[in-house]
Amino acid sequence: MKNNVLRKTLLAAAMFGLAGAALADVNVGVTLSLTGPAASLGIPEKNTIALLPTTIGGQKINYIMLDDESDTTKAVRNTKKLISEDKVDIIIGSSITPASLAMVDSVAEGQTPMISLAASSKIVEPVDAKRRWVFKSTQNDIMMAGAVVDSMAKSGVKTVAFIGFADAYGEGWYTEFSKAAAAKNINIVANERYVRNDTSVTGQVLKIVGAKPDAVLIAASGTPAVLPQKTLKERGYNGKYYQTHGVANGDFLRVGGKDVEGTLLPAGPVLVASQLPNDHPVRKSASEYVAKYEATYGKGSVSTFGGHAWDAGLLMQSAVTSALKKATPGTQAFRDAMRDGIEGVKNLSGAHGVFNMTPTDHVGQDERARVIVKIENGAWKYQP
């Protein structure tokens, strides 16, 4: 009799233990640029994280969010804390290229998958022993640079001046843009840099104006991208203006005002979802995100940066669903399964494009993830 009672007690304890393991939470670490020069990127990303599900397959999802203040050192510190103290199963972030690049070593050491929201292809390429843990939901700069060059060639641009951030974002864009421009016989006649928190670029602009280019490409992100364009306008430059997808939010329009009218830029389809042709492969999935975001934050509030966070969330959800079938959250086996799950994503339609990851491609997007838009009357206008 006592043995039966003991067996029942042990069985109940074992079942309780299994139930406890099954109910373990999935912890998602998030580090974003909520303050500092890149805050206009980080805030819509934060707003979007708040729209992500709190349960997946009956499993509770905890989001642990930290502000890296647009600072590389802080982003690394946040990453290490999330891995070592909060025991996260995956990390989403950061908002900007320098911070995301700096995080690679930490996530590789911690064997924790990461989905960056920043642009440079260097974040995920080449997929080596470290970058096998790193993915991103943003279009590669080479894809967007190609769209810019195609637009320039179509409009007859023969010479162009370049001014970009003096960091990995600007360097990445110049590398890819210069190759694409050369292929279309477009000559780069000036190559200038500035720092994200600079308050003057007069010297650089004077060199650009003196070179008399047909067009200027500004490779910057957020509201700091307004400064070169405003200065060029003040100095009387009347050529064509191009920006990168790093400015596709309402704050850029607000701060730039009349100085950014007529600007052309590549962007994810989400920015002009309602203007896309009905048969565009991303119109439906992009519109779903726009509707959800604007229902919470107001009409016209959506930006491409929030869309990157949404797509990171979709990748995370897909990976969690598959990983729960293989391991328990909070374990290395679960983190391994999450990494494998993201790498195995196929035909996932998001706000920006259709994702098809492979062991050698941790972006997984094609030309369906880009459009050219023009700023007209303070709004984004799709350019067929």
C-alpha positions as CSV (number, residue, x, y, z in Angstrom):
1,M,0.0,0.0,0.0
2,K,2.8,2.4,1.0
3,N,4.6,1.5,-2.2
4,N,1.5,2.4,-4.3
5,V,1.2,5.7,-2.5
6,L,4.9,6.4,-3.1
7,R,4.6,5.5,-6.8
8,K,1.6,7.8,-7.1
9,T,3.4,10.6,-5.4
10,L,6.4,10.3,-7.6
11,L,4.3,10.1,-10.7
12,A,2.4,13.2,-9.7
13,A,5.7,15.0,-9.0
14,A,7.0,13.9,-12.4
15,M,3.9,15.1,-14.1
16,F,4.0,18.4,-12.3
17,G,7.6,18.8,-13.4
18,L,6.7,18.2,-17.0
19,A,3.8,20.6,-16.8
20,G,6.1,23.2,-15.3
21,A,8.6,22.7,-18.1
22,A,5.9,23.0,-20.7
23,L,4.8,26.2,-19.2
24,A,8.2,27.8,-19.2
25,D,8.2,31.3,-20.7
26,V,9.9,32.3,-23.9
27,N,12.0,35.4,-23.2
28,V,12.7,37.8,-26.0
29,G,15.4,40.4,-25.4
30,V,15.0,43.7,-27.3
31,T,17.6,46.5,-27.5
32,L,16.6,49.5,-29.5
33,S,17.7,53.1,-30.0
34,L,14.9,54.8,-28.1
35,T,17.0,58.0,-27.4
36,G,19.9,59.6,-29.1
37,P,20.3,60.4,-32.9
38,A,18.4,57.3,-34.0
39,A,15.4,57.7,-31.7
40,S,13.1,58.3,-34.7
41,L,13.9,54.7,-35.7
42,G,13.7,53.1,-32.3
43,I,10.4,54.6,-31.2
44,P,8.2,53.1,-34.0
45,E,10.1,49.8,-33.4
46,K,9.2,49.9,-29.7
47,N,5.6,50.7,-30.6
48,T,5.5,47.7,-32.9
49,I,7.0,45.3,-30.3
50,A,4.1,46.2,-28.1
51,L,1.8,44.8,-30.9
52,L,3.5,41.4,-31.0
53,P,1.7,38.4,-29.4
54,T,2.2,37.6,-25.7
55,T,1.5,33.9,-26.2
56,I,2.5,31.5,-29.0
57,G,1.2,28.0,-29.1
58,G,-0.1,28.4,-25.6
59,Q,3.4,29.5,-24.4
60,K,3.8,32.8,-22.7
61,I,6.2,35.3,-24.4
62,N,8.0,37.9,-22.3
63,Y,9.6,41.0,-24.0
64,I,12.5,42.5,-22.1
65,M,13.2,45.9,-23.7
66,L,16.3,48.1,-23.1
67,D,17.4,51.4,-24.6
68,D,20.9,51.5,-26.1
69,E,20.7,55.3,-26.6
70,S,22.0,55.0,-30.2
71,D,25.3,54.0,-28.6
72,T,27.4,51.1,-29.7
73,T,28.9,50.4,-26.2
74,K,25.5,50.5,-24.6
75,A,24.1,48.1,-27.2
76,V,26.8,45.6,-26.4
77,R,26.2,46.0,-22.6
78,N,22.5,45.5,-23.1
79,T,23.1,42.4,-25.2
80,K,25.4,40.8,-22.5
81,K,22.9,41.6,-19.8
82,L,20.0,40.1,-21.8
83,I,21.9,36.9,-22.4
84,S,23.7,36.4,-19.0
85,E,21.1,37.9,-16.6
86,D,17.7,37.7,-18.3
87,K,18.5,34.3,-20.0
88,V,16.7,35.3,-23.2
89,D,16.0,32.8,-26.0
90,I,16.4,35.4,-28.8
91,I,17.4,39.0,-29.2
92,I,15.8,41.6,-31.5
93,G,17.8,44.7,-32.3
94,S,19.5,47.0,-32.6
95,S,18.0,49.9,-34.6
96,I,21.3,51.0,-36.3
97,T,24.2,49.3,-38.1
98,P,27.1,50.2,-35.8
99,A,25.3,48.9,-32.8
100,S,24.2,45.8,-34.5
101,L,27.7,45.0,-35.8
102,A,29.1,45.4,-32.3
103,M,26.5,42.9,-30.9
104,V,27.6,40.1,-33.2
105,D,30.5,38.9,-31.0
106,S,28.3,38.8,-27.9
107,V,25.4,36.8,-29.4
108,A,27.9,34.4,-31.0
109,E,29.6,33.9,-27.7
110,G,26.3,33.4,-25.9
111,Q,25.0,31.2,-28.7
112,T,21.7,33.2,-28.8
113,P,20.0,34.0,-32.1
114,M,19.6,37.7,-33.0
115,I,17.4,39.5,-35.6
116,S,18.9,42.9,-36.4
117,L,16.7,45.8,-37.5
118,A,19.6,47.7,-39.2
119,A,20.6,47.9,-42.8
120,S,24.1,46.9,-43.6
121,S,24.8,43.6,-45.2
122,K,27.9,43.3,-43.1
123,I,25.8,42.4,-40.2
124,V,25.0,39.1,-41.7
125,E,27.6,38.5,-44.4
126,P,29.4,36.3,-44.8
127,V,27.5,33.7,-42.8
128,D,30.5,32.4,-40.7
129,A,30.8,30.8,-37.3
130,K,29.7,34.1,-35.6
131,R,27.1,35.3,-38.1
132,R,25.4,31.9,-38.2
133,W,23.6,33.3,-35.1
134,V,22.7,36.6,-36.8
135,F,19.7,37.4,-39.1
136,K,18.1,40.7,-40.1
137,S,14.7,41.8,-41.2
138,T,15.9,44.8,-43.3
139,Q,16.7,44.9,-47.0
140,N,20.4,44.7,-47.8
141,D,22.0,48.1,-48.8
142,I,23.0,46.6,-52.2
143,M,19.4,45.9,-53.1
144,M,18.4,49.5,-52.2
145,A,21.5,51.0,-53.9
146,G,20.5,49.2,-57.1
147,A,17.0,50.7,-56.9
148,V,18.5,54.2,-56.5
149,V,20.9,53.8,-59.4
150,D,18.2,52.4,-61.7
151,S,16.1,55.5,-60.9
152,M,19.0,57.8,-61.6
153,A,19.8,56.2,-64.9
154,K,16.1,56.3,-65.9
155,S,16.0,60.1,-65.3
156,G,19.3,60.8,-67.1
157,V,21.7,61.3,-64.2
158,K,25.3,61.1,-65.3
159,T,27.2,62.6,-62.3
160,V,26.4,62.2,-58.6
161,A,27.8,63.4,-55.3
162,F,27.7,61.2,-52.2
163,I,27.5,62.4,-48.6
164,G,26.9,59.9,-45.8
165,F,27.4,59.0,-42.2
166,A,31.1,58.5,-41.1
167,D,30.3,55.1,-39.8
168,A,29.4,51.6,-41.0
169,Y,26.1,52.8,-42.5
170,G,27.7,55.4,-44.7
171,E,30.6,53.2,-45.7
172,G,28.3,50.2,-46.5
173,W,26.2,52.4,-48.7
174,Y,29.1,53.9,-50.5
175,T,30.6,50.5,-51.2
176,E,27.4,49.2,-52.8
177,F,26.3,52.4,-54.4
178,S,29.7,53.0,-56.1
179,K,29.6,49.5,-57.6
180,A,26.1,49.9,-58.9
181,A,26.8,53.4,-60.2
182,A,29.8,52.2,-62.2
183,A,27.7,49.5,-63.8
184,K,25.4,52.2,-65.1
185,N,28.2,54.6,-66.1
186,I,27.2,57.1,-63.5
187,N,30.3,59.1,-62.3
188,I,30.7,59.9,-58.6
189,V,32.3,63.3,-58.5
190,A,32.3,63.9,-54.7
191,N,32.5,61.6,-51.6
192,E,31.9,63.3,-48.2
193,R,31.1,62.2,-44.7
194,Y,29.7,63.6,-41.5
195,V,28.9,62.4,-37.9
196,R,25.4,61.6,-36.8
197,N,25.3,64.4,-34.2
198,D,27.0,67.1,-36.3
199,T,25.3,70.5,-36.4
200,S,27.1,71.7,-39.6
201,V,28.1,70.2,-42.9
202,T,28.9,73.5,-44.7
203,G,32.5,72.4,-45.7
204,Q,31.3,69.2,-47.2
205,V,28.4,70.9,-49.0
206,L,30.6,73.5,-50.5
207,K,32.7,70.8,-52.1
208,I,29.6,69.1,-53.4
209,V,28.2,72.3,-54.9
210,G,31.6,73.0,-56.5
211,A,31.5,69.6,-58.2
212,K,28.2,70.5,-59.9
213,P,26.7,67.0,-59.9
214,D,23.4,66.1,-61.6
215,A,22.2,64.5,-58.3
216,V,23.2,64.0,-54.7
217,L,22.7,60.9,-52.6
218,I,22.6,61.3,-48.9
219,A,23.4,58.1,-47.1
220,A,22.1,58.7,-43.6
221,S,19.2,57.7,-41.4
222,G,16.6,59.4,-39.2
223,T,16.3,63.1,-38.8
224,P,20.1,63.7,-39.0
225,A,19.7,63.0,-42.7
226,V,17.9,66.3,-43.1
227,L,21.1,68.4,-42.4
228,P,23.0,67.9,-45.7
229,Q,19.9,68.4,-47.7
230,K,18.9,71.6,-45.9
231,T,22.4,73.0,-46.3
232,L,22.5,72.1,-50.0
233,K,19.2,74.0,-50.4
234,E,20.6,77.0,-48.6
235,R,23.6,77.0,-50.9
236,G,21.4,77.0,-54.0
237,Y,21.9,73.4,-55.2
238,N,19.0,72.6,-57.6
239,G,19.9,69.1,-58.8
240,K,18.1,65.9,-57.9
241,Y,18.0,64.7,-54.3
242,Y,18.1,61.1,-53.3
243,Q,18.0,59.6,-49.7
244,T,18.2,56.0,-48.5
245,H,15.5,53.9,-46.9
246,G,17.0,55.0,-43.5
247,V,14.7,58.2,-43.6
248,A,11.4,56.6,-44.3
249,N,9.4,57.9,-41.3
250,G,7.2,60.8,-40.4
251,D,9.8,62.5,-38.3
252,F,12.0,63.0,-41.4
253,L,9.1,64.6,-43.3
254,R,8.3,66.8,-40.3
255,V,11.9,68.0,-39.7
256,G,12.7,68.3,-43.4
257,G,9.6,70.2,-44.4
258,K,9.9,72.0,-47.7
259,D,13.6,71.2,-47.9
260,V,12.9,67.6,-48.6
261,E,10.1,68.1,-51.2
262,G,10.8,66.2,-54.4
263,T,13.3,63.8,-52.8
264,L,13.4,60.2,-54.2
265,L,14.3,57.2,-52.1
266,P,14.1,53.4,-52.0
267,A,11.8,52.0,-49.4
268,G,10.0,48.8,-48.3
269,P,6.5,48.4,-49.8
270,V,4.9,49.0,-46.4
271,L,5.5,52.7,-46.7
272,V,3.1,53.0,-49.6
273,A,1.0,49.8,-49.1
274,S,-2.3,51.4,-50.0
275,Q,-0.8,52.7,-53.3
276,L,0.6,49.4,-54.5
277,P,-1.0,47.6,-57.4
278,N,-3.6,45.0,-56.3
279,D,-1.4,42.2,-57.6
280,H,1.7,43.3,-55.7
281,P,2.9,40.3,-53.7
282,V,3.4,42.3,-50.5
283,R,0.3,44.6,-50.6
284,K,-1.8,42.3,-48.4
285,S,0.7,41.5,-45.7
286,A,2.0,45.1,-45.6
287,S,-1.6,46.4,-45.3
288,E,-2.3,44.1,-42.4
289,Y,0.6,45.6,-40.5
290,V,-0.4,49.2,-41.4
291,A,-4.0,48.6,-40.2
292,K,-2.9,47.1,-36.9
293,Y,-0.3,49.9,-36.2
294,E,-2.5,52.8,-37.2
295,A,-5.5,51.4,-35.2
296,T,-3.3,51.8,-32.1
297,Y,-1.1,54.9,-32.9
298,G,-3.2,56.9,-35.4
299,K,-3.7,57.3,-39.1
300,G,-0.5,58.1,-40.9
301,S,1.8,57.1,-38.0
302,V,3.3,54.0,-39.7
303,S,7.0,53.9,-40.8
304,T,9.2,51.4,-42.4
305,F,11.2,51.1,-39.2
306,G,8.2,49.7,-37.3
307,G,7.7,47.4,-40.2
308,H,11.2,45.9,-39.7
309,A,10.3,45.2,-36.1
310,W,7.0,43.6,-37.2
311,D,8.9,41.3,-39.7
312,A,11.4,40.4,-37.0
313,G,8.4,39.5,-34.8
314,L,7.0,37.3,-37.6
315,L,10.4,35.5,-37.9
316,M,10.5,35.1,-34.2
317,Q,7.0,33.7,-34.0
318,S,7.7,31.2,-36.8
319,A,10.9,30.0,-35.0
320,V,9.2,29.7,-31.6
321,T,6.4,27.6,-33.1
322,S,9.0,25.1,-34.6
323,A,11.3,25.2,-31.6
324,L,8.6,24.4,-29.1
325,K,8.3,21.0,-30.8
326,K,11.9,20.2,-30.1
327,A,13.0,21.7,-26.8
328,T,12.1,23.7,-23.6
329,P,12.5,27.5,-23.5
330,G,15.4,28.7,-21.5
331,T,17.7,25.9,-22.7
332,Q,20.6,25.9,-25.2
333,A,18.7,23.3,-27.1
334,F,15.8,25.7,-27.5
335,R,18.1,28.5,-28.6
336,D,19.6,26.2,-31.2
337,A,16.2,25.2,-32.4
338,M,15.2,28.9,-32.7
339,R,18.3,29.6,-34.8
340,D,17.5,26.7,-37.0
341,G,13.9,27.7,-37.2
342,I,14.7,31.2,-38.5
343,E,17.2,29.8,-41.0
344,G,14.5,27.5,-42.3
345,V,11.8,30.1,-42.9
346,K,10.2,29.9,-46.3
347,N,7.6,32.1,-48.1
348,L,6.9,34.2,-45.1
349,S,5.1,37.4,-46.2
350,G,5.8,40.4,-44.0
351,A,5.4,44.2,-44.0
352,H,8.5,44.6,-46.3
353,G,8.8,41.5,-48.4
354,V,8.7,37.7,-48.7
355,F,11.3,35.9,-46.6
356,N,13.1,32.8,-47.7
357,M,16.1,32.2,-45.5
358,T,18.9,29.8,-46.3
359,P,22.2,28.7,-44.5
360,T,24.0,31.3,-46.7
361,D,21.3,34.0,-46.8
362,H,20.2,35.4,-43.4
363,V,18.1,38.2,-45.0
364,G,16.0,36.1,-47.4
365,Q,14.5,39.0,-49.4
366,D,14.4,39.8,-53.1
367,E,13.3,42.7,-55.3
368,R,9.7,42.3,-54.0
369,A,11.1,44.1,-50.8
370,R,11.8,47.4,-52.5
371,V,10.0,50.3,-54.3
372,I,10.9,53.8,-55.2
373,V,9.0,56.6,-53.5
374,K,8.9,60.4,-53.9
375,I,8.1,63.0,-51.3
376,E,5.2,65.1,-52.7
377,N,3.3,67.7,-50.6
378,G,4.8,66.3,-47.4
379,A,3.7,62.7,-48.2
380,W,5.1,59.5,-49.7
381,K,4.2,58.8,-53.3
382,Y,4.7,55.4,-54.9
383,Q,6.7,55.6,-58.2
384,P,5.7,52.8,-60.6
